[in-house]
Amino acid sequence: MPLPMMAPIPCLFPTLHPEYERVSRKEGRAAMLLDGLRLEPVDPDARLSLGSKAAEVKDAPAKAVLEAATAQLLERLHELQDLFHADGRYALLVVFQGRDASGKDGVIRTVCGAFNPTGVQVSAFGPPTALELRHDFLWRVHQVVPPRGVIGVFNRSHYEDVLAVRVRGLAPEDVWRARYDQINAFEQMLAQNRVIIRKCFLHVSRDEQRAQLQERLDDPTKNWKFRLDDLEDRARWDAYTEAYRDALTRCTSDVAPWYVVPSDRKSVRNYLVARMLVETLESLPLEYPRIDDEVREAARDFK
């Protein structure tokens, strides 16, 4: 016998208290803004904007909303990393590039805080050593590409060889120009070996970089981060902008996309990176390995 149709449920709150209405609208708007706040891969055919406006998000939610949402994403990231590590069929390489004081250390500290240390490796790339200079520029990079089951994080990367090397004139133009194709071939090879690659350019405005550098001068606990090279590179702002634009558009692909992360606000930056990583891991067909019948039979009499 079919169930009778239920009568419409009467409205329990025909008129809401004005304060409740205000809070409800505010929460609804925050949820809408969060839903639309996500990274998109760089389009290699479009003119990439790297001006000051691209370093911030105009209608981002409040800091408290972003931090709460990021905390939830990091919890999910912790769960996914456990599954990723157990599955063991893929590696994940996350590259962070950015100007001096753009927040590379900060975002790595925040996001990697969600990971089990046994399944993550962080590599930082400074000027090459004498030994590294005797090899091709990708030699030192390939040695620290994460194995399957591990998430690798690069603080700077092989892209320094088409950025700093180009801007500072450390190699002839024909040498660094050839490296775009070499990088693409290298990343394609990694992808064919189940290395998932995601590359983030942490984009800060000139004003924000100045504020961060000033903080390094003023805060005794951050003095150690300040280098005169930072000021020299700041004077080359426009040259670095063009170098980044070329690197990001010439070396983005379906298997190794670049993302421009607006980074003037730390809360926005952290949310965007955490969301992108969660979506990346959720897109993989991960599963926990099952005990096979032979092992199960051998353990049948386990006491």
Helices and strands as residue ranges (DSSP letters): H 18-36, G 52-55, H 63-87, E 91-98, H 104-112, G 117-119, E 120-124, H 130-133, H 139-142, E 151-155, G 158-162, H 164-167, H 173-192, E 195-203, H 206-218, G 223-225, H 228-234, H 237-250, E 258-262, H 266-282, H 293-298
